[in-house]
Amino acid sequence: MSEPIKNRYEFVILFDVENGNPNGDPDAGNMPRIDPETNLGMITDVCLKRKIRNYVETVKEDSPGYRIYIKDGVPLNRSDLEAYSYLGIDEKSVKEAKKKDEHLDEKLRNFMCENFYDIRTFGAVMTTFVRAALNCGQVRGPVQLGFARSVDPIIPQEVTITRVAITTESDAERKGTEMGRKYIVPYGLYRCEGYVSANLARKTTGFSENDLSLLWEAILNMFEHDHSAARGNMAVRELIVFKHESEFGNAPAYKLFETVKVSRKPDVQVARSYSDYVLSINEADIPDGVSLSRMG
């Protein structure tokens, strides 16, 4: 594996949606998620991590070291058992093997981190190892995302749609169309904040500079290969990265996030595009030992 990163990072992602549902809530009929007290739109960290995983899987195509652990149609247990096979053990003999090799947990964890990009990045709970009472079952990843929130309140709209194709012959005798519905957000600009821990990269997963470059690439392009009628037009508008000079950081994360302000232009009553907003970064308030870069 490449050498782990040596610098701590924080970052801010600005992305928007137009006439789409960025993250439906299954407990609310798939309506776009909102904070009920403020009506600000919400998108879960899990949703955004899925986009990043999908991009890496698309561009790397399961090349060595860049496989994806959390993926559709592949039971987690199947991937876990690959680590057992690599070390020449199985579920029945693992406890005995643990007695003979005190570093077994570390070897299993290292195998999973070296082979699966998303474990190396986000960490994972590997239930096969947890059930076997191994200490490597829960891996805390160096990259973490918070929930994304919209800059302004959103008003989800329910759109009724019709289809001329009828499902069954009996239905065709009674009606000429079928009706459905979907939710959209006419426009919303969202902000997500994230963290990259060099300390966890060094001590746990080995997250490297190459992995970091791929992460930035995946964030910038996470919606480019994920277009669908349900999600409308989604795009990452800007990625703002704060790089610390040290492994443990040179300033609290909240102070860096507070330097990034996004506001609607004074003469705009209802925002319907990214150009209706103003992004400002107070670079004078960025502490010494932290550098700023903007992508997108």
Secondary structure, 3 states (H helix, E strand, C coil): CCCECCCCEEEEEEEEEEEECCCEEHHHCCEECECCCCCEEEECHHHHHHHHHHHHHHHHCCCCCCECCCCCCCCHHHHHHHHHHHHCCCCCCHHHHHHHCCCHHHHHHHHHHHHEHHHHHHEEECHHHHHCCCCCCEEECCEEECCEEEEEECCCEEEEEEECCCCCHHHHHHCCCEEEEEEEEEEEEEEEEEEECHHHHHHHHCCEHHHHHHHHHHHHCCCCCCCECCCEEEEEEEEEEEEECCCCCCCCHHHHHCCEEEEECCCCCCCCCHHHEEEEECHHHCCCCEEEEEEC
